[in-house]
């Protein structure tokens, strides 16, 4: 929509959804915890969009993540 708009198409505009901002907020709050890398995280709800994004980012940065999930 932005690239099709004559007023906005040449602007450097970035759009984030609420899910993206929520995942980023959770990630940054967790990374601010002391001793996170040595203790890890116990994460409930990692199978949803936001949870999955947060867990993937934590693992990418070397945080040990224990996931609690229900088996179908």
PDB file of N, CA, C, O and CB in Angstrom:
ATOM      1  N   UNK A   1       0.818  -1.194   0.000  1.00  0.00           N
ATOM      2  CA  UNK A   1       0.000   0.000   0.000  1.00  0.00           C
ATOM      3  C   UNK A   1       0.865   1.264   0.000  1.00  0.00           C
ATOM      4  O   UNK A   1       0.536   2.252  -0.656  1.00  0.00           O
ATOM      5  CB  UNK A   1      -0.932  -0.005   1.204  1.00  0.00           C
ATOM      6  N   UNK A   2       1.959   1.219   0.734  1.00  0.00           N
ATOM      7  CA  UNK A   2       2.827   2.393   0.812  1.00  0.00           C
ATOM      8  C   UNK A   2       3.504   2.649  -0.532  1.00  0.00           C
ATOM      9  O   UNK A   2       3.577   3.791  -0.988  1.00  0.00           O
ATOM     10  CB  UNK A   2       3.885   2.211   1.916  1.00  0.00           C
ATOM     11  N   UNK A   3       3.995   1.589  -1.160  1.00  0.00           N
ATOM     12  CA  UNK A   3       4.688   1.771  -2.441  1.00  0.00           C
ATOM     13  C   UNK A   3       3.746   2.224  -3.551  1.00  0.00           C
ATOM     14  O   UNK A   3       4.207   2.791  -4.542  1.00  0.00           O
ATOM     15  CB  UNK A   3       5.370   0.479  -2.850  1.00  0.00           C
ATOM     16  N   UNK A   4       2.459   1.995  -3.419  1.00  0.00           N
ATOM     17  CA  UNK A   4       1.484   2.418  -4.425  1.00  0.00           C
ATOM     18  C   UNK A   4       0.990   3.849  -4.198  1.00  0.00           C
ATOM     19  O   UNK A   4       0.404   4.450  -5.099  1.00  0.00           O
ATOM     20  CB  UNK A   4       0.302   1.467  -4.426  1.00  0.00           C
ATOM     21  N   UNK A   5       1.216   4.386  -3.029  1.00  0.00           N
ATOM     22  CA  UNK A   5       0.742   5.734  -2.705  1.00  0.00           C
ATOM     23  C   UNK A   5       1.686   6.784  -3.273  1.00  0.00           C
ATOM     24  O   UNK A   5       2.882   6.738  -2.985  1.00  0.00           O
ATOM     25  CB  UNK A   5       0.606   5.911  -1.183  1.00  0.00           C
ATOM     26  N   UNK A   6       1.189   7.734  -4.076  1.00  0.00           N
ATOM     27  CA  UNK A   6       2.067   8.746  -4.686  1.00  0.00           C
ATOM     28  C   UNK A   6       2.773   9.643  -3.662  1.00  0.00           C
ATOM     29  O   UNK A   6       3.871  10.130  -3.932  1.00  0.00           O
ATOM     30  CB  UNK A   6       1.260   9.610  -5.628  1.00  0.00           C
ATOM     31  N   UNK A   7       2.170   9.865  -2.510  1.00  0.00           N
ATOM     32  CA  UNK A   7       2.770  10.721  -1.474  1.00  0.00           C
ATOM     33  C   UNK A   7       3.817   9.982  -0.645  1.00  0.00           C
ATOM     34  O   UNK A   7       4.764  10.594  -0.151  1.00  0.00           O
ATOM     35  CB  UNK A   7       1.685  11.263  -0.553  1.00  0.00           C
ATOM     36  N   UNK A   8       3.650   8.685  -0.493  1.00  0.00           N
ATOM     37  CA  UNK A   8       4.498   7.932   0.435  1.00  0.00           C
ATOM     38  C   UNK A   8       5.545   7.050  -0.238  1.00  0.00           C
ATOM     39  O   UNK A   8       6.491   6.612   0.417  1.00  0.00           O
ATOM     40  CB  UNK A   8       3.641   7.083   1.303  1.00  0.00           C
ATOM     41  N   UNK A   9       5.392   6.782  -1.533  1.00  0.00           N
ATOM     42  CA  UNK A   9       6.225   5.774  -2.182  1.00  0.00           C
ATOM     43  C   UNK A   9       7.726   6.062  -2.144  1.00  0.00           C
ATOM     44  O   UNK A   9       8.522   5.123  -2.150  1.00  0.00           O
ATOM     45  CB  UNK A   9       5.801   5.633  -3.592  1.00  0.00           C
ATOM     46  N   UNK A  10       8.128   7.309  -2.106  1.00  0.00           N
ATOM     47  CA  UNK A  10       9.555   7.618  -2.083  1.00  0.00           C
ATOM     48  C   UNK A  10      10.093   7.861  -0.669  1.00  0.00           C
ATOM     49  O   UNK A  10      11.259   8.222  -0.506  1.00  0.00           O
ATOM     50  CB  UNK A  10       9.823   8.831  -2.939  1.00  0.00           C
ATOM     51  N   UNK A  11       9.272   7.669   0.329  1.00  0.00           N
ATOM     52  CA  UNK A  11       9.689   7.854   1.717  1.00  0.00           C
ATOM     53  C   UNK A  11      10.255   6.535   2.259  1.00  0.00           C
ATOM     54  O   UNK A  11       9.880   5.452   1.808  1.00  0.00           O
ATOM     55  CB  UNK A  11       8.494   8.346   2.594  1.00  0.00           C
ATOM     56  N   UNK A  12      11.127   6.644   3.196  1.00  0.00           N
ATOM     57  CA  UNK A  12      11.685   5.459   3.834  1.00  0.00           C
ATOM     58  C   UNK A  12      10.802   5.107   5.031  1.00  0.00           C
ATOM     59  O   UNK A  12      11.120   5.451   6.169  1.00  0.00           O
ATOM     60  CB  UNK A  12      13.175   5.694   4.275  1.00  0.00           C
ATOM     61  N   UNK A  13       9.705   4.427   4.767  1.00  0.00           N
ATOM     62  CA  UNK A  13       8.728   4.109   5.806  1.00  0.00           C
ATOM     63  C   UNK A  13       8.768   2.618   6.084  1.00  0.00           C
ATOM     64  O   UNK A  13       8.773   1.800   5.164  1.00  0.00           O
ATOM     65  CB  UNK A  13       7.301   4.552   5.388  1.00  0.00           C
ATOM     66  N   UNK A  14       8.797   2.279   7.341  1.00  0.00           N
ATOM     67  CA  UNK A  14       8.757   0.878   7.762  1.00  0.00           C
ATOM     68  C   UNK A  14       7.493   0.668   8.573  1.00  0.00           C
ATOM     69  O   UNK A  14       7.066   1.547   9.322  1.00  0.00           O
ATOM     70  CB  UNK A  14      10.028   0.487   8.591  1.00  0.00           C
ATOM     71  N   UNK A  15       6.906  -0.494   8.417  1.00  0.00           N
ATOM     72  CA  UNK A  15       5.656  -0.807   9.108  1.00  0.00           C
ATOM     73  C   UNK A  15       5.839  -2.082   9.914  1.00  0.00           C
ATOM     74  O   UNK A  15       6.307  -3.100   9.403  1.00  0.00           O
ATOM     75  CB  UNK A  15       4.480  -0.955   8.102  1.00  0.00           C
ATOM     76  N   UNK A  16       5.464  -2.007  11.168  1.00  0.00           N
ATOM     77  CA  UNK A  16       5.486  -3.185  12.028  1.00  0.00           C
ATOM     78  C   UNK A  16       4.076  -3.450  12.524  1.00  0.00           C
ATOM     79  O   UNK A  16       3.302  -2.523  12.763  1.00  0.00           O
ATOM     80  CB  UNK A  16       6.470  -2.999  13.220  1.00  0.00           C
ATOM     81  N   UNK A  17       3.755  -4.721  12.674  1.00  0.00           N
ATOM     82  CA  UNK A  17       2.454  -5.073  13.226  1.00  0.00           C
ATOM     83  C   UNK A  17       2.564  -5.142  14.747  1.00  0.00           C
ATOM     84  O   UNK A  17       3.659  -5.089  15.306  1.00  0.00           O
ATOM     85  CB  UNK A  17       1.946  -6.424  12.643  1.00  0.00           C
ATOM     86  N   UNK A  18       1.434  -5.259  15.393  1.00  0.00           N
ATOM     87  CA  UNK A  18       1.426  -5.410  16.845  1.00  0.00           C
ATOM     88  C   UNK A  18       2.160  -6.656  17.286  1.00  0.00           C
ATOM     89  O   UNK A  18       2.821  -6.651  18.326  1.00  0.00           O
ATOM     90  CB  UNK A  18       0.011  -5.446  17.360  1.00  0.00           C
ATOM     91  N   UNK A  19       2.054  -7.742  16.500  1.00  0.00           N
ATOM     92  CA  UNK A  19       2.756  -8.976  16.839  1.00  0.00           C
ATOM     93  C   UNK A  19       4.267  -8.767  16.837  1.00  0.00           C
ATOM     94  O   UNK A  19       4.969  -9.258  17.722  1.00  0.00           O
ATOM     95  CB  UNK A  19       2.378 -10.090  15.859  1.00  0.00           C
ATOM     96  N   UNK A  20       4.765  -8.036  15.841  1.00  0.00           N
ATOM     97  CA  UNK A  20       6.195  -7.783  15.745  1.00  0.00           C
ATOM     98  C   UNK A  20       6.685  -6.981  16.937  1.00  0.00           C
ATOM     99  O   UNK A  20       7.724  -7.296  17.518  1.00  0.00           O
ATOM    100  CB  UNK A  20       6.523  -7.051  14.450  1.00  0.00           C
ATOM    101  N   UNK A  21       5.952  -5.960  17.298  1.00  0.00           N
ATOM    102  CA  UNK A  21       6.350  -5.122  18.428  1.00  0.00           C
ATOM    103  C   UNK A  21       6.242  -5.873  19.749  1.00  0.00           C
ATOM    104  O   UNK A  21       7.069  -5.685  20.640  1.00  0.00           O
ATOM    105  CB  UNK A  21       5.495  -3.862  18.477  1.00  0.00           C
ATOM    106  N   UNK A  22       5.236  -6.714  19.877  1.00  0.00           N
ATOM    107  CA  UNK A  22       5.081  -7.512  21.093  1.00  0.00           C
ATOM    108  C   UNK A  22       6.244  -8.481  21.245  1.00  0.00           C
ATOM    109  O   UNK A  22       6.821  -8.593  22.327  1.00  0.00           O
ATOM    110  CB  UNK A  22       3.748  -8.280  21.072  1.00  0.00           C
ATOM    111  N   UNK A  23       6.593  -9.180  20.171  1.00  0.00           N
ATOM    112  CA  UNK A  23       7.707 -10.131  20.216  1.00  0.00           C
ATOM    113  C   UNK A  23       9.012  -9.412  20.558  1.00  0.00           C
ATOM    114  O   UNK A  23       9.803  -9.907  21.361  1.00  0.00           O
ATOM    115  CB  UNK A  23       7.842 -10.872  18.868  1.00  0.00           C
ATOM    116  N   UNK A  24       9.235  -8.260  19.957  1.00  0.00           N
ATOM    117  CA  UNK A  24      10.454  -7.494  20.236  1.00  0.00           C
ATOM    118  C   UNK A  24      10.496  -7.046  21.692  1.00  0.00           C
ATOM    119  O   UNK A  24      11.546  -7.108  22.332  1.00  0.00           O
ATOM    120  CB  UNK A  24      10.546  -6.274  19.309  1.00  0.00           C
ATOM    121  N   UNK A  25       9.371  -6.598  22.211  1.00  0.00           N
ATOM    122  CA  UNK A  25       9.312  -6.153  23.598  1.00  0.00           C
ATOM    123  C   UNK A  25       9.622  -7.297  24.565  1.00  0.00           C
ATOM    124  O   UNK A  25      10.390  -7.124  25.512  1.00  0.00           O
ATOM    125  CB  UNK A  25       7.936  -5.564  23.903  1.00  0.00           C
ATOM    126  N   UNK A  26       9.028  -8.454  24.325  1.00  0.00           N
ATOM    127  CA  UNK A  26       9.272  -9.616  25.187  1.00  0.00           C
ATOM    128  C   UNK A  26      10.739 -10.021  25.123  1.00  0.00           C
ATOM    129  O   UNK A  26      11.369 -10.273  26.150  1.00  0.00           O
ATOM    130  CB  UNK A  26       8.371 -10.803  24.775  1.00  0.00           C
ATOM    131  N   UNK A  27      11.273 -10.082  23.912  1.00  0.00           N
ATOM    132  CA  UNK A  27      12.679 -10.468  23.732  1.00  0.00           C
ATOM    133  C   UNK A  27      13.601  -9.516  24.508  1.00  0.00           C
ATOM    134  O   UNK A  27      14.476  -9.972  25.244  1.00  0.00           O
ATOM    135  CB  UNK A  27      13.055 -10.468  22.223  1.00  0.00           C
ATOM    136  N   UNK A  28      13.413  -8.214  24.354  1.00  0.00           N
ATOM    137  CA  UNK A  28      14.289  -7.247  25.017  1.00  0.00           C
ATOM    138  C   UNK A  28      14.134  -7.292  26.533  1.00  0.00           C
ATOM    139  O   UNK A  28      15.112  -7.101  27.256  1.00  0.00           O
ATOM    140  CB  UNK A  28      13.999  -5.839  24.510  1.00  0.00           C
ATOM    141  N   UNK A  29      12.923  -7.540  27.024  1.00  0.00           N
ATOM    142  CA  UNK A  29      12.741  -7.651  28.467  1.00  0.00           C
ATOM    143  C   UNK A  29      13.452  -8.888  29.010  1.00  0.00           C
ATOM    144  O   UNK A  29      14.058  -8.841  30.081  1.00  0.00           O
ATOM    145  CB  UNK A  29      11.247  -7.701  28.814  1.00  0.00           C
ATOM    146  N   UNK A  30      13.378  -9.991  28.272  1.00  0.00           N
ATOM    147  CA  UNK A  30      14.062 -11.209  28.718  1.00  0.00           C
ATOM    148  C   UNK A  30      15.576 -11.037  28.669  1.00  0.00           C
ATOM    149  O   UNK A  30      16.276 -11.470  29.585  1.00  0.00           O
ATOM    150  CB  UNK A  30      13.642 -12.406  27.853  1.00  0.00           C
ATOM    151  N   UNK A  31      16.087 -10.413  27.618  1.00  0.00           N
ATOM    152  CA  UNK A  31      17.532 -10.226  27.483  1.00  0.00           C
ATOM    153  C   UNK A  31      18.088  -9.298  28.561  1.00  0.00           C
ATOM    154  O   UNK A  31      19.285  -9.328  28.848  1.00  0.00           O
ATOM    155  CB  UNK A  31      17.862  -9.671  26.102  1.00  0.00           C
ATOM    156  N   UNK A  32      17.235  -8.480  29.152  1.00  0.00           N
ATOM    157  CA  UNK A  32      17.671  -7.567  30.213  1.00  0.00           C
ATOM    158  C   UNK A  32      17.799  -8.272  31.569  1.00  0.00           C
ATOM    159  O   UNK A  32      18.345  -7.700  32.512  1.00  0.00           O
ATOM    160  CB  UNK A  32      16.693  -6.402  30.329  1.00  0.00           C
ATOM    161  N   UNK A  33      17.306  -9.494  31.669  1.00  0.00           N
ATOM    162  CA  UNK A  33      17.393 -10.223  32.936  1.00  0.00           C
ATOM    163  C   UNK A  33      18.841 -10.609  33.218  1.00  0.00           C
ATOM    164  O   UNK A  33      19.556 -11.051  32.318  1.00  0.00           O
ATOM    165  CB  UNK A  33      16.494 -11.484  32.906  1.00  0.00           C
ATOM    166  N   UNK A  34      19.276 -10.440  34.476  1.00  0.00           N
ATOM    167  CA  UNK A  34      20.653 -10.826  34.816  1.00  0.00           C
ATOM    168  C   UNK A  34      20.813 -12.347  34.768  1.00  0.00           C
ATOM    169  O   UNK A  34      19.888 -13.082  35.114  1.00  0.00           O
ATOM    170  CB  UNK A  34      21.036 -10.293  36.219  1.00  0.00           C
ATOM    171  N   UNK A  35      21.965 -12.808  34.346  1.00  0.00           N
ATOM    172  CA  UNK A  35      22.308 -14.234  34.300  1.00  0.00           C
ATOM    173  C   UNK A  35      21.387 -15.059  33.402  1.00  0.00           C
ATOM    174  O   UNK A  35      21.230 -16.260  33.620  1.00  0.00           O
ATOM    175  CB  UNK A  35      22.275 -14.803  35.690  1.00  0.00           C
ATOM    176  N   UNK A  36      20.786 -14.438  32.409  1.00  0.00           N
ATOM    177  CA  UNK A  36      19.877 -15.160  31.517  1.00  0.00           C
ATOM    178  C   UNK A  36      20.609 -16.254  30.757  1.00  0.00           C
ATOM    179  O   UNK A  36      20.105 -17.371  30.642  1.00  0.00           O
ATOM    180  CB  UNK A  36      19.213 -14.197  30.534  1.00  0.00           C
ATOM    181  N   UNK A  37      21.780 -15.951  30.244  1.00  0.00           N
ATOM    182  CA  UNK A  37      22.521 -16.919  29.434  1.00  0.00           C
ATOM    183  C   UNK A  37      22.911 -18.152  30.249  1.00  0.00           C
ATOM    184  O   UNK A  37      22.926 -19.263  29.718  1.00  0.00           O
ATOM    185  CB  UNK A  37      23.773 -16.266  28.847  1.00  0.00           C
ATOM    186  N   UNK A  38      23.225 -17.971  31.528  1.00  0.00           N
ATOM    187  CA  UNK A  38      23.655 -19.118  32.334  1.00  0.00           C
ATOM    188  C   UNK A  38      22.485 -19.916  32.898  1.00  0.00           C
ATOM    189  O   UNK A  38      22.635 -21.107  33.171  1.00  0.00           O
ATOM    190  CB  UNK A  38      24.534 -18.648  33.470  1.00  0.00           C
ATOM    191  N   UNK A  39      21.322 -19.290  33.079  1.00  0.00           N
ATOM    192  CA  UNK A  39      20.181 -19.996  33.649  1.00  0.00           C
ATOM    193  C   UNK A  39      19.153 -20.435  32.610  1.00  0.00           C
ATOM    194  O   UNK A  39      18.500 -21.463  32.786  1.00  0.00           O
ATOM    195  CB  UNK A  39      19.516 -19.127  34.667  1.00  0.00           C
ATOM    196  N   UNK A  40      19.005 -19.686  31.558  1.00  0.00           N
ATOM    197  CA  UNK A  40      18.026 -20.026  30.530  1.00  0.00           C
ATOM    198  C   UNK A  40      16.630 -19.533  30.893  1.00  0.00           C
ATOM    199  O   UNK A  40      16.434 -18.799  31.862  1.00  0.00           O
ATOM    200  CB  UNK A  40      18.002 -21.527  30.307  1.00  0.00           C
ATOM    201  N   UNK A  41      15.665 -19.967  30.077  1.00  0.00           N
ATOM    202  CA  UNK A  41      14.282 -19.515  30.207  1.00  0.00           C
ATOM    203  C   UNK A  41      13.350 -20.723  30.124  1.00  0.00           C
ATOM    204  O   UNK A  41      13.583 -21.644  29.341  1.00  0.00           O
ATOM    205  CB  UNK A  41      13.930 -18.468  29.108  1.00  0.00           C
ATOM    206  N   UNK A  42      12.309 -20.712  30.927  1.00  0.00           N
ATOM    207  CA  UNK A  42      11.237 -21.687  30.833  1.00  0.00           C
ATOM    208  C   UNK A  42      10.073 -20.964  30.169  1.00  0.00           C
ATOM    209  O   UNK A  42       9.477 -20.075  30.777  1.00  0.00           O
ATOM    210  CB  UNK A  42      10.841 -22.281  32.251  1.00  0.00           C
ATOM    211  N   UNK A  43       9.738 -21.328  28.937  1.00  0.00           N
ATOM    212  CA  UNK A  43       8.786 -20.561  28.134  1.00  0.00           C
ATOM    213  C   UNK A  43       7.508 -21.357  27.900  1.00  0.00           C
ATOM    214  O   UNK A  43       7.539 -22.476  27.389  1.00  0.00           O
ATOM    215  CB  UNK A  43       9.413 -20.163  26.793  1.00  0.00           C
ATOM    216  N   UNK A  44       6.397 -20.761  28.280  1.00  0.00           N
ATOM    217  CA  UNK A  44       5.080 -21.368  28.056  1.00  0.00           C
ATOM    218  C   UNK A  44       4.398 -20.589  26.935  1.00  0.00           C
ATOM    219  O   UNK A  44       4.330 -19.362  26.988  1.00  0.00           O
ATOM    220  CB  UNK A  44       4.201 -21.362  29.373  1.00  0.00           C
ATOM    221  N   UNK A  45       3.904 -21.277  25.944  1.00  0.00           N
ATOM    222  CA  UNK A  45       3.210 -20.626  24.838  1.00  0.00           C
ATOM    223  C   UNK A  45       4.095 -20.396  23.629  1.00  0.00           C
ATOM    224  O   UNK A  45       3.873 -19.456  22.866  1.00  0.00           O
ATOM    225  CB  UNK A  45       2.646 -19.321  25.293  1.00  0.00           C
ATOM    226  N   UNK A  46       5.091 -21.239  23.449  1.00  0.00           N
ATOM    227  CA  UNK A  46       6.045 -21.038  22.353  1.00  0.00           C
ATOM    228  C   UNK A  46       5.519 -21.529  21.012  1.00  0.00           C
ATOM    229  O   UNK A  46       6.201 -21.375  19.998  1.00  0.00           O
ATOM    230  CB  UNK A  46       7.341 -21.741  22.667  1.00  0.00           C
ATOM    231  N   UNK A  47       4.338 -22.107  20.978  1.00  0.00           N
ATOM    232  CA  UNK A  47       3.831 -22.627  19.712  1.00  0.00           C
ATOM    233  C   UNK A  47       3.020 -21.595  18.924  1.00  0.00           C
ATOM    234  O   UNK A  47       2.632 -21.872  17.789  1.00  0.00           O
ATOM    235  CB  UNK A  47       2.981 -23.846  19.969  1.00  0.00           C
ATOM    236  N   UNK A  48       2.760 -20.442  19.479  1.00  0.00           N
ATOM    237  CA  UNK A  48       2.051 -19.380  18.768  1.00  0.00           C
ATOM    238  C   UNK A  48       3.011 -18.531  17.961  1.00  0.00           C
ATOM    239  O   UNK A  48       4.222 -18.748  17.998  1.00  0.00           O
ATOM    240  CB  UNK A  48       1.276 -18.505  19.746  1.00  0.00           C
ATOM    241  N   UNK A  49       2.472 -17.559  17.226  1.00  0.00           N
ATOM    242  CA  UNK A  49       3.306 -16.691  16.383  1.00  0.00           C
ATOM    243  C   UNK A  49       4.320 -15.908  17.204  1.00  0.00           C
ATOM    244  O   UNK A  49       5.508 -15.885  16.882  1.00  0.00           O
ATOM    245  CB  UNK A  49       2.432 -15.723  15.592  1.00  0.00           C
ATOM    246  N   UNK A  50       3.853 -15.278  18.247  1.00  0.00           N
ATOM    247  CA  UNK A  50       4.731 -14.432  19.057  1.00  0.00           C
ATOM    248  C   UNK A  50       5.721 -15.284  19.836  1.00  0.00           C
ATOM    249  O   UNK A  50       6.918 -14.996  19.850  1.00  0.00           O
ATOM    250  CB  UNK A  50       3.910 -13.560  20.019  1.00  0.00           C
ATOM    251  N   UNK A  51       5.233 -16.315  20.473  1.00  0.00           N
ATOM    252  CA  UNK A  51       6.106 -17.194  21.252  1.00  0.00           C
ATOM    253  C   UNK A  51       7.188 -17.833  20.413  1.00  0.00           C
ATOM    254  O   UNK A  51       8.343 -17.913  20.831  1.00  0.00           O
ATOM    255  CB  UNK A  51       5.298 -18.266  21.919  1.00  0.00           C
ATOM    256  N   UNK A  52       6.822 -18.285  19.239  1.00  0.00           N
ATOM    257  CA  UNK A  52       7.777 -18.912  18.338  1.00  0.00           C
ATOM    258  C   UNK A  52       8.862 -17.923  17.920  1.00  0.00           C
ATOM    259  O   UNK A  52      10.041 -18.274  17.884  1.00  0.00           O
ATOM    260  CB  UNK A  52       7.061 -19.465  17.106  1.00  0.00           C
ATOM    261  N   UNK A  53       8.472 -16.699  17.607  1.00  0.00           N
ATOM    262  CA  UNK A  53       9.443 -15.673  17.203  1.00  0.00           C
ATOM    263  C   UNK A  53      10.400 -15.350  18.348  1.00  0.00           C
ATOM    264  O   UNK A  53      11.604 -15.209  18.134  1.00  0.00           O
ATOM    265  CB  UNK A  53       8.716 -14.392  16.745  1.00  0.00           C
ATOM    266  N   UNK A  54       9.868 -15.234  19.553  1.00  0.00           N
ATOM    267  CA  UNK A  54      10.706 -14.909  20.716  1.00  0.00           C
ATOM    268  C   UNK A  54      11.694 -16.036  20.985  1.00  0.00           C
ATOM    269  O   UNK A  54      12.882 -15.788  21.189  1.00  0.00           O
ATOM    270  CB  UNK A  54       9.833 -14.652  21.970  1.00  0.00           C
ATOM    271  N   UNK A  55      11.206 -17.271  20.984  1.00  0.00           N
ATOM    272  CA  UNK A  55      12.069 -18.416  21.270  1.00  0.00           C
ATOM    273  C   UNK A  55      13.168 -18.544  20.215  1.00  0.00           C
ATOM    274  O   UNK A  55      14.327 -18.781  20.557  1.00  0.00           O
ATOM    275  CB  UNK A  55      11.238 -19.711  21.334  1.00  0.00           C
ATOM    276  N   UNK A  56      12.821 -18.393  18.952  1.00  0.00           N
ATOM    277  CA  UNK A  56      13.827 -18.481  17.892  1.00  0.00           C
ATOM    278  C   UNK A  56      14.918 -17.435  18.078  1.00  0.00           C
ATOM    279  O   UNK A  56      16.100 -17.725  17.894  1.00  0.00           O
ATOM    280  CB  UNK A  56      13.172 -18.313  16.519  1.00  0.00           C
ATOM    281  N   UNK A  57      14.529 -16.240  18.436  1.00  0.00           N
ATOM    282  CA  UNK A  57      15.496 -15.154  18.639  1.00  0.00           C
ATOM    283  C   UNK A  57      16.383 -15.430  19.859  1.00  0.00           C
ATOM    284  O   UNK A  57      17.589 -15.187  19.817  1.00  0.00           O
ATOM    285  CB  UNK A  57      14.761 -13.806  18.812  1.00  0.00           C
ATOM    286  N   UNK A  58      15.786 -15.936  20.943  1.00  0.00           N
ATOM    287  CA  UNK A  58      16.571 -16.251  22.137  1.00  0.00           C
ATOM    288  C   UNK A  58      17.598 -17.339  21.838  1.00  0.00           C
ATOM    289  O   UNK A  58      18.763 -17.223  22.218  1.00  0.00           O
ATOM    290  CB  UNK A  58      15.648 -16.694  23.286  1.00  0.00           C
ATOM    291  N   UNK A  59      17.164 -18.392  21.159  1.00  0.00           N
ATOM    292  CA  UNK A  59      18.067 -19.493  20.834  1.00  0.00           C
ATOM    293  C   UNK A  59      19.191 -19.007  19.927  1.00  0.00           C
ATOM    294  O   UNK A  59      20.345 -19.401  20.096  1.00  0.00           O
ATOM    295  CB  UNK A  59      17.299 -20.647  20.161  1.00  0.00           C
ATOM    296  N   UNK A  60      18.856 -18.155  18.970  1.00  0.00           N
ATOM    297  CA  UNK A  60      19.867 -17.605  18.061  1.00  0.00           C
ATOM    298  C   UNK A  60      20.954 -16.856  18.822  1.00  0.00           C
ATOM    299  O   UNK A  60      22.099 -16.802  18.374  1.00  0.00           O
ATOM    300  CB  UNK A  60      19.212 -16.674  17.041  1.00  0.00           C
ATOM    301  N   UNK A  61      20.605 -16.278  19.971  1.00  0.00           N
ATOM    302  CA  UNK A  61      21.572 -15.531  20.772  1.00  0.00           C
ATOM    303  C   UNK A  61      22.120 -16.340  21.948  1.00  0.00           C
ATOM    304  O   UNK A  61      22.627 -15.775  22.917  1.00  0.00           O
ATOM    305  CB  UNK A  61      20.937 -14.261  21.285  1.00  0.00           C
ATOM    306  N   UNK A  62      22.013 -17.660  21.855  1.00  0.00           N
ATOM    307  CA  UNK A  62      22.667 -18.544  22.815  1.00  0.00           C
ATOM    308  C   UNK A  62      21.956 -18.754  24.132  1.00  0.00           C
ATOM    309  O   UNK A  62      22.558 -19.266  25.075  1.00  0.00           O
ATOM    310  CB  UNK A  62      23.985 -18.033  23.096  1.00  0.00           C
ATOM    311  N   UNK A  63      20.687 -18.374  24.227  1.00  0.00           N
ATOM    312  CA  UNK A  63      19.934 -18.579  25.469  1.00  0.00           C
ATOM    313  C   UNK A  63      19.308 -19.969  25.433  1.00  0.00           C
ATOM    314  O   UNK A  63      18.685 -20.354  24.444  1.00  0.00           O
ATOM    315  CB  UNK A  63      18.834 -17.475  25.659  1.00  0.00           C
ATOM    316  N   UNK A  64      19.480 -20.713  26.518  1.00  0.00           N
ATOM    317  CA  UNK A  64      18.884 -22.038  26.624  1.00  0.00           C
ATOM    318  C   UNK A  64      17.402 -21.870  26.963  1.00  0.00           C
ATOM    319  O   UNK A  64      17.058 -21.211  27.943  1.00  0.00           O
ATOM    320  CB  UNK A  64      19.619 -22.908  27.705  1.00  0.00           C
ATOM    321  N   UNK A  65      16.524 -22.470  26.147  1.00  0.00           N
ATOM    322  CA  UNK A  65      15.090 -22.316  26.325  1.00  0.00           C
ATOM    323  C   UNK A  65      14.445 -23.672  26.569  1.00  0.00           C
ATOM    324  O   UNK A  65      14.618 -24.605  25.784  1.00  0.00           O
ATOM    325  CB  UNK A  65      14.462 -21.633  25.101  1.00  0.00           C
ATOM    326  N   UNK A  66      13.702 -23.773  27.664  1.00  0.00           N
ATOM    327  CA  UNK A  66      12.903 -24.957  27.978  1.00  0.00           C
ATOM    328  C   UNK A  66      11.458 -24.601  27.633  1.00  0.00           C
ATOM    329  O   UNK A  66      10.916 -23.611  28.124  1.00  0.00           O
ATOM    330  CB  UNK A  66      13.059 -25.398  29.506  1.00  0.00           C
ATOM    331  N   UNK A  67      10.852 -25.412  26.791  1.00  0.00           N
ATOM    332  CA  UNK A  67       9.493 -25.096  26.321  1.00  0.00           C
ATOM    333  C   UNK A  67       8.491 -26.043  26.957  1.00  0.00           C
ATOM    334  O   UNK A  67       8.678 -27.260  26.968  1.00  0.00           O
ATOM    335  CB  UNK A  67       9.405 -25.182  24.776  1.00  0.00           C
ATOM    336  N   UNK A  68       7.430 -25.461  27.484  1.00  0.00           N
ATOM    337  CA  UNK A  68       6.309 -26.238  28.016  1.00  0.00           C
ATOM    338  C   UNK A  68       5.213 -26.205  26.967  1.00  0.00           C
ATOM    339  O   UNK A  68       4.680 -25.141  26.651  1.00  0.00           O
ATOM    340  CB  UNK A  68       5.802 -25.671  29.404  1.00  0.00           C
ATOM    341  N   UNK A  69       4.872 -27.378  26.422  1.00  0.00           N
ATOM    342  CA  UNK A  69       3.836 -27.444  25.385  1.00  0.00           C
ATOM    343  C   UNK A  69       2.978 -28.681  25.602  1.00  0.00           C
ATOM    344  O   UNK A  69       3.441 -29.687  26.139  1.00  0.00           O
ATOM    345  CB  UNK A  69       4.466 -27.462  23.963  1.00  0.00           C
ATOM    346  N   UNK A  70       1.755 -28.594  25.188  1.00  0.00           N
ATOM    347  CA  UNK A  70       0.835 -29.721  25.286  1.00  0.00           C
ATOM    348  C   UNK A  70       0.972 -30.564  24.032  1.00  0.00           C
ATOM    349  O   UNK A  70       0.987 -30.033  22.921  1.00  0.00           O
ATOM    350  CB  UNK A  70      -0.635 -29.240  25.478  1.00  0.00           C
ATOM    351  N   UNK A  71       1.073 -31.861  24.202  1.00  0.00           N
ATOM    352  CA  UNK A  71       1.154 -32.785  23.058  1.00  0.00           C
ATOM    353  C   UNK A  71      -0.254 -33.120  22.599  1.00  0.00           C
ATOM    354  O   UNK A  71      -1.130 -33.404  23.416  1.00  0.00           O
ATOM    355  CB  UNK A  71       1.938 -34.089  23.429  1.00  0.00           C
ATOM    356  N   UNK A  72      -0.467 -33.086  21.301  1.00  0.00           N
ATOM    357  CA  UNK A  72      -1.793 -33.391  20.748  1.00  0.00           C
ATOM    358  C   UNK A  72      -2.000 -34.866  20.596  1.00  0.00           C
ATOM    359  O   UNK A  72      -3.062 -35.297  20.145  1.00  0.00           O
ATOM    360  CB  UNK A  72      -1.986 -32.715  19.414  1.00  0.00           C
TER     361      UNK A  72
END
